[in-house]
């Protein structure tokens, strides 16, 4: 066997480890950046919410291979689900065009289930069930546990 063929997978593994370390370091230095970017993004997507007090978090679809993230903006009146894609390198978020923005009034949610062991959230809105996953890191790699606990308290209210 030619040693050059063995070098290709070794180089790929080394490059992969370097990229993972770089993203982890960059994520650790971006505390609060994702929250600011998501809030500005929500205000850009929902111009009528310019002056509204909003909290934001990002969630994933409850599928094996999600196509996009959901930027979730919520306040006392309800929850906005904005399909989006994020780029941690440029720290930007843009709209995923294949789906529309969903608004769910808080009063329309008939049942809420948070399975913390599976990191899943299920919202029953009439006959429709919206199943989402959450991660401890936001779309830019920063710890979002504080925002998650705030969202869980919001759901339990």
C-alpha positions in Angstrom: 0.0 0.0 0.0 1.3 3.4 -0.9 1.9 5.7 2.1 0.6 8.7 0.2 -2.9 7.1 0.3 -2.6 6.8 4.0 -1.6 10.4 4.4 -4.9 11.7 2.9 -7.1 10.5 5.7 -4.6 11.6 8.3 -4.4 15.1 6.9 -8.3 15.2 6.8 -8.5 14.3 10.5 -5.9 16.9 11.4 -7.7 19.6 9.5 -11.0 18.6 11.0 -9.5 18.8 14.6 -8.1 22.2 13.8 -11.4 23.5 12.5 -13.2 22.1 15.6 -10.8 23.8 18.0 -11.0 27.1 16.0 -14.9 27.0 16.1 -14.9 26.2 19.8 -12.5 29.0 20.7 -14.5 31.5 18.5 -17.8 30.3 20.1 -16.3 30.9 23.6 -15.4 34.5 22.7 -18.8 35.4 21.2 -20.8 35.6 24.5 -23.9 37.6 23.9 -23.2 38.2 20.2 -25.7 35.6 19.0 -28.4 37.2 21.2 -27.8 40.6 19.7 -27.6 39.3 16.1 -30.8 37.3 16.6 -32.7 40.3 18.1 -31.6 42.5 15.2 -32.5 39.8 12.7 -36.0 39.4 14.3 -36.6 43.1 14.1 -35.5 43.1 10.5 -37.8 40.2 9.6 -40.8 41.6 11.7 -40.8 45.3 11.2 -43.9 45.7 13.4 -41.9 44.4 16.3 -39.2 47.2 16.2 -40.1 48.6 19.7 -41.5 45.4 21.2 -39.6 43.7 24.1 -38.5 40.3 22.8 -36.4 37.5 24.0 -34.8 35.2 21.5 -33.4 31.7 21.3 -32.6 29.3 18.5 -34.0 25.8 18.3 -33.8 22.9 15.8 -36.4 20.9 14.1 -37.0 17.5 15.7 -35.6 15.5 12.8 -32.5 13.5 12.2 -31.1 16.0 9.7 -32.6 19.5 10.2 -32.4 21.8 7.1 -32.3 25.0 9.2 -32.6 26.4 12.6 -35.6 28.2 14.1 -34.9 31.7 15.5 -37.6 31.8 18.2 -38.7 35.3 19.4 -41.2 35.4 22.2 -42.9 37.8 24.6 -46.1 37.9 26.6 -48.3 37.8 23.5 -46.8 34.8 21.8 -44.0 33.1 19.9 -42.6 33.8 16.5 -40.8 30.9 14.7 -38.5 32.2 11.9 -36.8 29.6 9.7 -33.2 30.6 9.3 -29.7 29.5 8.5 -26.7 30.7 10.5 -23.0 31.1 9.7 -20.8 31.0 12.7 -17.8 32.2 10.7 -19.3 35.5 9.6 -21.7 35.6 12.7 -24.7 36.2 10.5 -28.2 34.8 10.2 -30.3 34.8 7.0 -33.8 33.7 6.2 -34.5 30.2 5.0 -36.9 30.9 2.2 -38.6 27.6 1.8 -40.8 28.1 4.9 -42.8 31.0 6.2 -42.7 32.7 9.6 -45.1 31.1 12.1 -46.8 33.1 14.9 -48.4 31.2 17.8 -50.3 33.2 20.3 -49.4 32.1 23.8 -53.1 31.4 24.5 -53.3 29.0 21.6 -50.8 26.6 23.1 -53.0 23.9 24.7 -50.2 21.6 26.0 -46.5 22.1 26.6 -44.0 19.2 27.1 -40.3 19.7 27.9 -38.3 16.5 27.9 -35.0 17.7 29.3 -33.4 14.3 29.1 -34.0 14.2 25.3 -33.6 17.9 24.9 -37.0 18.2 23.2 -39.9 20.6 23.4 -43.4 19.7 22.2 -46.0 22.3 21.8 -49.6 21.3 21.1 -51.5 24.0 19.2 -55.0 22.7 18.8 -54.5 19.5 16.8 -51.1 20.4 15.6 -47.9 19.3 17.4 -44.8 21.3 16.9 -41.8 19.3 18.0 -38.4 21.0 18.4 -34.9 20.2 19.8 -32.7 22.5 21.8 -29.0 22.6 22.3 -26.9 24.0 25.1 -25.0 26.1 22.5 -26.5 28.7 20.3 -26.1 29.0 16.6 -22.7 30.7 17.0 -21.4 28.1 19.6 -21.9 30.1 22.8 -23.5 28.6 25.8 -27.2 29.5 25.9 -28.3 27.7 29.1 -29.4 30.9 30.7 -31.7 31.8 27.8 -32.9 28.2 27.7 -33.9 28.3 31.3 -35.7 31.6 30.7 -37.6 30.0 27.8 -38.6 27.0 29.9 -39.9 29.3 32.6 -41.9 31.2 29.9 -43.4 27.9 28.7 -44.3 26.8 32.2 -46.1 30.0 32.9 
